[in-house]
């Protein structure tokens, strides 16, 4: 079985992939089976044709069904698409579930998926009107309303909606408001806004800046990243708020998966603030995996 998510909107694509994974975990556990989810990211690693072929063909003795996710692996390597075309009938009849997300697609690729995919879902950037409706709906779901002026200001702050970047930034801003963080103000005329700039001022009263720890967490190896978290705790950082500069860094580095894990971590911390340290540890383990 095969699905295609087509388009550059990383927010919609990763949200949908997250929903598919959650549904797969739930269904597999209800059936008493073991869960096996495999992910391959063409933006992060160069996927060799041999590895792609093995991922299509390999079964698992301990799992009845696999969920295999390929993110942007076709555009950069024609050999991979050739392997996919040869195995179209096999994949369609397979008990495994294969999900492809491609930011762009040529006609031949789209024709293949129209023939073999169970479903094709477009994940395009939202228009300004759609983005305003999305912000309004998201704000109401979080328990507060926004005036048209407030909505326009934070959309302007978030920047162009291309690639789902605006939705990531807007969701983070709305989550901040739930926690009582100060709302962004409209910048003076002629001054370029820094959507995440206010994050730095949030930590001025906490003593040491969080950003040296954030830099270590992203750039160092797993062991040193975990040590940086411990150092942040010892230095008196507010761990419940440390997730915000981590989200800022993930956005700055254009690490969509890390940003997604950060959103999950922020939600978990909001629900269970006493375990912020353990939640941040899991976040670090996820982005270093």
N, C-alpha and C positions, 0 to 999 in steps of 0.2 A: 504494500500500500504506500502511496506516495502523495505528498502535499507540496505545494509551492507557495511561498510568500514572495511577492515580486514588488520591489520598489525601494527607494532609499531611506524611508522613514524608520530609523533604528528603534525609536520608542515603540511604535506599533508592532514592529517585527519581533522585538525581544519580549514585549508583553505577551504577544500571541504564543511565542515559543514557551514562555513561562507557564501560560495557561495549559498548553498541551502537555508539558512535563508534569504539572500538578495532577491533571486528569489521568495521565498514564500511571503515575505512582498510586493514586487512589484506586483505580480499577485493578491494577496488578495485586495490590495488597488485599483487596476484597476477595479476589480469586485465590488468594493464598500462594501466589507465585512470587518468585524472586524478581527484583527490578533491575534492569540493565539499561542505562541511558548512556549513549556515546555522543560526543560533540566534536566537530572538526571545524575550525575557524580559519578560513583562507586569508583573512586580513592579518591574523596573528602569526600563522605559520604557513610555510609553503607545503602544500599537500602533494606528495608524490603519487603518480598514477597507481603504483603498486599498493600503496596504503589505502587509496580510495577503493580499489578493486577488492582488497581484503575486507574492508568495512562493509561492502555490499554483500559479499558472499558468506562471511563467517557466521556460523550459528553459535549457540552457547548452551552447554550442557545443563546449566543451572537456571536458565531463564527461558520461558516459553516464547516470549515476544520481546524484541528489542525496540527501543526508540532511538533512532540514529538521526542526528541533526547536522546538516552541512550548511555552514554560513559562508556564502560568497566564495565557493570553490570552483565554479565553472568558468567564470569570465577570464580568469588569469591563466587557464591551462586547457588548451584544446584537447589534449590527450585524455583528460578526465571526462570531458563531454563525450568523446568517442566511446569510452568504456560505458558510460551511462546509456548511450543509444543502443549499444549491443545487448544491454541487460534490461531493457525496458519491460519486456514480457515477464521476465523473472521477478523484477521488483514489484510489478503490479499484482502478481499472484502470491508474493511472499507474505508470510504472517507477520514479518517485521514491519515497522512503520518508519518510513523515511521522510524527513522534512527538509526541504531546501529553502534557504532564503537567499535570493539574489537581488542585489541593488539595481542591476541593469540586466537586460536580456536581449539578445539578438533574435531575429525572426525564427531561425532554426531551433534555438533553445525553447522558445515559447511554443512552437508547433509540437515539439516533443512532449512537453508537459500537458498540452491540450489533449494529446492522444492518450497519455498514460497516467496522468495525475488524477487522484480522487477529487481534488479541489485546488483551484488557484485563487489566492486572495491578494488583492493589491494593497500595498502599504505605502501610499504616496504622502508627500508633505501636505499638511492641511493649509487651506486658504486662510486669510486673516479672519474671515467671517466664521469659518469652521473652528478656528483656534479660539475665538472669543466664546463660542458656544461650549467648547471643550472646557475652557477655564471656568465658566459659570457653573457647568455641571459638576466639575471636580470640586469646586469650592463648596457647593451645596452638599455634596457627599461627605465633606469633611466637617460640615456643621456650621458654616457661616456664608454670608452673602457678600457680593462685591458690587459696587456701583459701576456704571458703564465707564466712568472716568478712571476708577481704580483698575478696572480690567484692562483698559487701553494702556495705562501706564506700565503695568507689569508685562504686558505683551511687547511693548516698545523696548523695555529693559532687556527682555529675553533675546532680542535680535531676530534675524531672518528665520523663518520656520523650516528651512531646508534641512533634510536629513533627520528630522525629529529632534534636533538639538533644543529647539524652543520648548517642546513638551517636557523634556528632561528638566530644563531649568525652571520652568513654570511649576512643575510638580514639586520640585525642591522648595521653591519660594512659598507655595501654599502649605507645605508641611511645616515650614518655619513659622508661619503665622499661627498654625494650630498650637505650637509650643510657646507662643507669646513673643517670638522674636520681633524686633521692630520692622515695620513695613518699609519697603524702599520708597524714597522720595524722588519726585521727578527732577532730573538734573537741570542745572541752569542752562539757558539757551547757549548753544555753541559748544557745550562741554560734552564730550563723549562719555556715555555711561558705562560703568563697570558693574554688570549685574551682580557679581559675587563680591564686589569690593567691600560691602558692609560687613561681610563675614569677619574680616580681619579686626574691625573695631569691636566686634562682639567679645573678643578675648583680651582686650587691653587690661581689664581689671583682674584677670586671672593670673597675672604674673608673667611667666615665660610665654613667648609666642608659641602657638601650636605648630607653626609651619615647618620648623626644622624636624619635628617628629614625623609630620606628614610626608616630608620629602624622603626620610629614611624608610618609612613604611612602603612607599612606592618603588624606590630605587634599589633598596638593599635586598639581599637574599632572605629567605623565609625566616631563618633563625634570628638574623639581625633586625628584621622587621618586627618580629614579636618582642625582641628586646627593646625596640624603640617605643612600643606600646607600653611596656612596663616602665620605661623611663618617663614617659608622659604622665603616667599615673603618679609616680613618685614626685614629679615636679609640681604636682598640684593642678594639673589640667582637669577641666570638667569633662569627664569621659562621655557624659550624655550629650555634650555639644561638639565633641571632637569629630563626630561623623560629618559635620557640615564642611569643614575645610578638606576632609577626605573626599567628599562629593565634588567640591570645587576642583581639587587636583585631578580627579578622574575626568571631569569635563574638560579641563585645560589640556590634558594629555589625549583627549578623544578616545578614551577607553570605555566603550559602550557597555561591555560586560561588567567591568568594575563598577561603573555607575549603577547598573542594574542591581548588583549585589549590595551596593551602598544604600540604594533606596529600600531594599529589603531589610538591611541592618537598621536603618533609621526608624522604620516602622516597628521593628522588633524592640528597639530601645524605648520608643515611645510607649509601647505596651508594657514593657518590663524594665524600667530604668535601673533597678537595683542590680541587674545582671549586664550592665553596659559593657563591662570589661570582657566577659565571655562572648558577648555578641560581636564585639570588635575583633576578638581573636578569630572567630569563625569567618568574619569578613576578610581578614588578612589571609587566612588559609584558602579561601575561595579565590582571591585575586592572584595568589601565587601558585595555584594548582596548574 
